[in-house]
Amino acid sequence: MTDMNYPNDGGGYGDWPQQPRHPHPQQQAPYPPQYAQHPYGYPVDDDAATTVLPPVPPLDDPAATTLLPPVPPLDDAATTLLPPVPPLDDAAATTLLPPVRVAGAMPVAPPQYSGRPPQQQQPVQQPPMRHQPMPQPVMPPQPQQPSRARHAAPVPQQAPRQAAPVGHPAPAGPPAAGMPPAAGLGFDSPTMTLKRPDAPAAPPYGAPPGRPVPAAPGAGGPQGRTGSPIIDPGLQPALITAGAAALLAGGAALGQVALALVVALLQLLTAAGWFRLNGMWPARQGILLAALSGFVADAAVLLADSDGGVAAVVGTLGGFFLLVLVLQTFRPSDPKERFYALTVLGSATVVTALCTALLLADWVPAGVGAVALATVLAAAPLPGPKQLGPVLGLVAAVLLGFLVGAPVALGALAGLGALVGRRVAAYDFPSRFVHMTAGVALPLAVAAPLIWMATGPLAG
């Protein structure tokens, strides 16, 4: 138990644990001075407590700083590798900077910029200053540093530009040095796109010389052409038509088989010209299909009897037209393109197969002769109005029929078919290829069923 009556015994709720009491407090040995002064019971300079720690060298120990590089003084030559600093008034260092506009009066542009003679500008009067300006401190002159642009050419001082007033475009400056002024070039204000002058387009094939056709802006091809889209075939296709008519007349004189061979050549030329005339090229499958319809019709007429030739031609036309309809209907393409291809291929099949009517007609030499005469006279450069040639060709075809003793309607229908076929080959800015194919074959192809009608149903 703790003695509660002893006030200095540390009992009660005092420090814990309690120290044993000496029986004779007056004879208790005092603590050493160093232990009595330290709160933890040991001195700060106890050598035994710091024996494990390494010795701390003094701050001026040279061995502790041997690994550090020497620090040069501020005025040492360590700054010799830095580039020289150009002076503030170096003109070559500020050549890429834009000119600085100084506040005050607006500078006046020179005459070559504004187009008007320069006017004398009144000096701006400064108001009197009430207070004396503060003296500026005098800076010592800086030594000139060697500049890399010392030997550079002097920069010419640019003339100040006059600011354009609000609502008016700024005056255009002169062209850059070494660049000639481009005539007809300009910049579109909203888009800043370079606009070039429209070059005149070359005249289309068959147009009269000396009258160039201007091109529409942004258009090319047939869209940029002006004038009449009808260009008649010239004299050369007409002469070739006359040669083909002579071959047909010779084949008719030799027999049906020889005439069928010449008609087959005419049908092939007709199919190629018709596709190119309608803007579809290359269309090899369509040309071959149309020509095949003509060849099948020729073979059907040769194999049929004298009364079944017409039925053979009509049956061939019906079968091939149904084939064309099926092929174009199930063709994987755009509907509009499919309808256009169906129209061209169907009409080509009809025009090509109707050439077989020459195998059924009588008076074939007289009929093809009337076609050749009307075509050549219509294309001949005769003096007078333009309609004089076709009229003379039709009259000559009728007279030829009378002279050879053919039916009355033979010359008129043959000449009319020749003029219609030639006119069809002249539509929609035809090219030279069109004139040399459709312009040669269509007069004979269109006239072929008319010759059969004039010597068959109309003759009786």
Summary of the structure (lengths in Angstrom):
residues: 460
radius of gyration: 56.4
end to end distance: 164.4
largest distance: 180.2
contacts: 1118
relative contact order: 0.08
helix: 46%
strand: 1%
